Amino acid sequence: MSAAEEVVAEGHEAVEAVPKRAMTLGTGTSLVVLAALLLVPMFVKNFIIFQMTMLLIYGLAVLALNILTGGSGQFSLGQSAFYAVGAYTSAVLMEYFNVNYALTIPVSAVICFGFGYLFGKPALRLSGIYLALATFALATAMPQLLKLNFLEHWTGGVQGLVVTKPDAPFGLPMSQDMWLYYFTLAVTVAIYIFSVNLLRSRSGRAFMAIRDNEIAASSMGVNVALYKTLAFGVSAGITGVAGSLGAIAVQFVAPDSYTITLAISLFLGMVVGGVGWLPGSFVGAAFIIFVPNMAESISKGLSGAVFGVLLFLVIYLVPHGSRQIAILGQQLAGKLRRN
Amino acid sequence: MELFTNQVLAGIATGAIYACMALAVVMIYQAIDHLNFAQGEMAMFSTFISWQLMQWGVSYWAAFVITLAFSFVAGIAIERILFKPLAKAPVLTNVAGFIALFAIINSSAGLIWDFTIKQYPTPFGSSPFLGSQLISTHQAGMIGVTIALLLALYFFFQYTRIGLAMRAAASVPESARLVGINTSWMIALGWGMATAIGSIAGMLIAPVVFLEPNMMGGVLIYGFAAAVLGGLSSPFGAVVGGFLVGVFENLAGTYIPGVGNELKLPIALALIISVLVVKPAGLFGRHIVKRV
């Protein structure tokens, strides 16, 4: 087929355009959710608090991917690699240099930003499915690289590293789990607000222009190369923060925790949550944390199949993920109010 | 020198398998513009079917033919039931669908046949080929079957009506519909053929990697790599890519110090990324021109 004819096949876009307003929850709803997140841990068991912490952490990682894909329209199946770099940065700093856990988080944000920016450079020439494949390669390579002999001194090789869980500071009467939850919540809220503002800013509009039409964006004077690598960097940086928090919460890092399975989970979280809808990241995170457990309790041997069937149901019934449900809910609420 | 020839020949033999997988990937990619992440699991399931048939006393070649037919029908069924409704959905939704299919097949195979490693017979035997120490008869058989398959596909697409119709449906669906080609069924046919080709790859590699539900993980990644290296729009390129990746993988494992078996995969993938950065459409792929 000739080049001109191939343009016809190029018709379907990778990501649908999302109106700017539809990217977040309203202020009222946000405050209610925040209040619930602040209050619930006081009434539940430590294990549930731990799970809520993990939900926020995975939510952050999905949010990072959402900025990359929903924002700038680039795919990534390699987020687990950035997550791993963040986790190892925190672990190594805490264990070998006795750095305070809270200080390791900005460090891993910076390191992962650089890492993502550098990876984004060669990736500039790739788009769509080729980029998915290149990042997929990165994710497959990461566990092997962490096991390399000359890094073993720092990474602990196959055995990995044990991370100490921090106590609540200033003698606050709180369990370690609870303190870590509030700490994670604070980081999450900060990054969430940052992300919302980023996507609403000039840079965010540049991302979206590139997503919708790269050539048109460049002819409008958007520096495509810069903003694409920037999106990669920001996404990697946030994923790195999630990785750091994850390492502290789980108290352990090992190469095999950061395989391609993790990258695929994060990707699924984004699809289930709704691409380009930031609050959906946390719904998606809940899906990837709780549904496999649920599937296991339905049928032990068939948990993968149950998970797959549920996933199919989601993409058939709500192809735009939880965003679609939220919009439906809003319309319903509007109707009820009018009656 | 002998080590070198040995490694190259072994590379060509595994390359034949990657070529088959790459061919299957490219066939579906041509038909629907998506990479099938479940291709390897589909091949694995087919291989289990043939193994089960042989356990029931069916001879190798009878099992081979029945499995091909089963895979062909199963491929069409998967397209009709699961992916036809997604034809107009965004790319990301389709990728999620492939991952869901992956999980379903992998876990069902594990439930039916469990996760223990099983021996799988080779029809060619494993003695040295023609008395030479360089290559075994199974490896020679793998190369032979791949070449025969390629020729068959070439004649099918070049000289049969239905092959022509499939090519037309893949390249210009609108015009193909206008001349009376049922493009929707051509896509299903593409799925059926790709699944059958994948099952051949599975049955050929099973004696080497042994039979178990996760056997195709690595093979599929190499298959993708081969397809991308050769260019996703070129079946011929996919095959060449397969052989190249096979040979490169083996040579890198032997000659680059510190690579060994563990780092073979990352090295092969690094090669792919380097090629893509220099030639984004792959070695034989066409560069796509975009219009605003």
Contacts between the chains, C-beta under 8 A, distances in Angstrom:
chain1	res1	chain2	res2	distance
A	1	B	171	3.6
A	1	B	172	6.1
A	3	B	286	7.0
A	3	B	287	7.5
A	3	B	288	6.8
A	3	B	289	4.2
A	4	B	289	7.3
A	5	B	171	6.9
A	5	B	172	5.5
A	6	B	286	7.5
A	6	B	288	5.3
A	6	B	289	7.3
A	7	B	289	7.1
A	7	B	290	6.7
A	7	B	291	5.0
A	8	B	172	7.4
A	8	B	174	7.0
A	9	B	33	6.5
A	9	B	173	7.9
A	10	B	288	7.0
A	10	B	290	6.5
A	12	B	33	7.9
A	12	B	88	7.4
A	12	B	90	7.0
A	12	B	91	7.0
A	13	B	90	7.2
A	14	B	90	6.7
A	14	B	91	4.9
A	14	B	92	6.9
A	15	B	90	6.6
A	15	B	92	7.0
A	16	B	90	6.1
A	69	B	92	7.3
A	75	B	92	7.8
A	122	B	273	6.8
A	122	B	277	4.8
A	125	B	276	7.2
A	125	B	277	5.5
A	125	B	280	5.1
A	126	B	276	5.7
A	126	B	277	7.6
A	126	B	280	6.2
A	128	B	91	7.2
A	129	B	34	7.7
A	129	B	35	5.5
A	129	B	91	7.7
A	129	B	232	7.3
A	130	B	228	6.5
A	130	B	276	5.8
A	130	B	280	6.6
A	132	B	35	7.5
A	132	B	95	7.4
A	133	B	35	7.5
A	133	B	224	6.0
A	133	B	225	7.9
A	133	B	228	5.7
A	133	B	272	7.4
A	134	B	272	7.6
A	134	B	273	5.1
A	134	B	276	6.5
A	136	B	221	7.8
A	136	B	224	7.8
A	137	B	221	7.9
A	137	B	225	7.8
A	137	B	266	7.6
A	137	B	269	3.5
A	137	B	270	7.6
A	137	B	272	6.5
A	137	B	273	6.1
A	140	B	221	6.4
A	140	B	265	6.2
A	140	B	266	7.1
A	140	B	269	6.5
A	141	B	265	7.1
A	141	B	266	3.6
A	141	B	269	6.0
A	141	B	270	7.6
A	144	B	262	5.9
A	144	B	263	5.9
A	144	B	265	6.9
A	144	B	266	5.4
A	145	B	266	6.8
A	147	B	262	7.0
A	148	B	263	7.9
A	149	B	258	7.6
A	213	B	292	6.5
A	214	B	290	8.0
A	215	B	290	6.3
A	215	B	292	4.8
A	216	B	292	5.4
A	219	B	292	7.5
A	264	B	99	6.0
A	267	B	95	7.4
A	267	B	96	7.6
A	267	B	99	7.7
A	268	B	96	6.0
A	268	B	99	6.5
A	270	B	92	7.7
A	271	B	92	5.4
A	271	B	93	6.5
A	271	B	95	7.8
A	271	B	96	4.4
A	272	B	96	7.9
A	275	B	90	7.5
A	275	B	92	5.9
A	301	B	107	7.4
A	301	B	110	7.0
A	301	B	111	4.3
A	302	B	107	5.7
A	302	B	108	7.1
A	302	B	111	5.6
A	303	B	107	6.5
A	304	B	103	4.3
A	304	B	104	6.8
A	304	B	106	5.6
A	304	B	107	2.8
A	304	B	108	8.0
A	304	B	110	7.4
A	305	B	103	6.8
A	305	B	104	4.6
A	305	B	107	4.3
A	305	B	108	5.4
A	305	B	111	7.6
A	307	B	100	7.7
A	307	B	103	5.3
A	307	B	107	7.9
A	308	B	99	7.9
A	308	B	100	4.1
A	308	B	101	6.6
A	308	B	102	7.4
A	308	B	103	3.7
A	308	B	104	3.6
A	308	B	107	7.3
A	309	B	100	7.5
A	309	B	104	6.5
A	311	B	96	6.3
A	311	B	97	7.8
A	311	B	99	7.2
A	311	B	100	3.9
A	311	B	103	7.3
A	312	B	82	7.0
A	312	B	97	6.7
A	312	B	100	4.9
A	315	B	86	7.1
A	315	B	89	7.2
A	315	B	93	5.1
A	315	B	96	5.5
A	315	B	97	5.9
A	315	B	100	7.5
A	316	B	85	6.5
A	319	B	89	5.5
A	319	B	90	7.6
A	319	B	93	5.5
